[in-house]
Amino acid sequence: MDDRESAAPDSTAVRVALWRALHVQVDAAPHVLDDTVGLQLIAPDPSWRDRPDMHPEGTRGYRAAIVSRARFIEDLVIEQADAGVTQYVILGAGLDTFAQRRSDIASRMHVFEVDQPRAQAWKRQRLIECGYGVPDWLHLVPVDFEAGESWWEQLIDAGFDAEKPAVVVSTGVSMYLSREANLTTLQQIADLARGSMFAMTFLLPLELVDADDRAQHQMVYERAKAAGTPFVSFFSPSEMLELVREAGFNDAGHVSGAGLAARYFSGRSDGLRPASGEEFLVAGT
């Protein structure tokens, strides 16, 4: 294995980026999200679409869920930017490509992408190699969580202004953290400047997932456990809202998966809809 391979982002980040590209390649227009930048950065083997986890039919629901959550975040960030917010923080950024695809918006802000050091080094190298570069307004913030580094301290060191409002997002992360770790993160974000916005995905308990989707969810949970990255936190919407109030937020709401489906997938000719099970918390300071 060469240095480039050993430093590559984790398999989950790669899968999510490839699903976004697969949406453009195999799903009918209009596309919920037009994102093939991640595919370009990964530069996978030409047979990447032959992978079992890239099967066009077998991954429809999850693929749709991934692009709907990315589109929801994108719309939220654009809305906040238009309202004058100039800082955008992505916790667990992975292969997020907002800065490259929507530089018209991102260049008006300071974008802080927080992730593991090796993944950040790999992404920096690939952005340069692919001609995107790392402009002054894009801050790749490496945080060694395993060594106990504080993402908040690293964020401040990278130039984040705690006195100014920000939009902060975290997708596909909460299920790997304990309730206490999620609460700690929420408490830190609740102390952000007035006018800040936070959006986070969370997984529903299996009994609240649509019956047709439960078997596939159970299989995903078992695979995550076998890979050494088990899902440890599941919340009902009421439990999540209780947690965010405990953290100190006064203004919080829940956006359901069904609501996202109605917003982004209504009237499609191909019947594409996101799988149930993942929902959004949106909270303001």
PyMOL commands that set and color helices and strands:
alter all, ss='L'
color gray80, all
select helices_A, chain A and resi 3-6+11-26+37-42+48-50+52-54+60-82+98-101+103-106+117-129+145-147+151-157+174-176+179-190+206-208+211-226+237-247+257-265
alter helices_A, ss='H'
color red, helices_A
select strands_A, chain A and resi 87-91+110-115+138-142+167-170+197-203+251-255+278-284
alter strands_A, ss='S'
color yellow, strands_A
deselect
rebuild
show_as cartoon
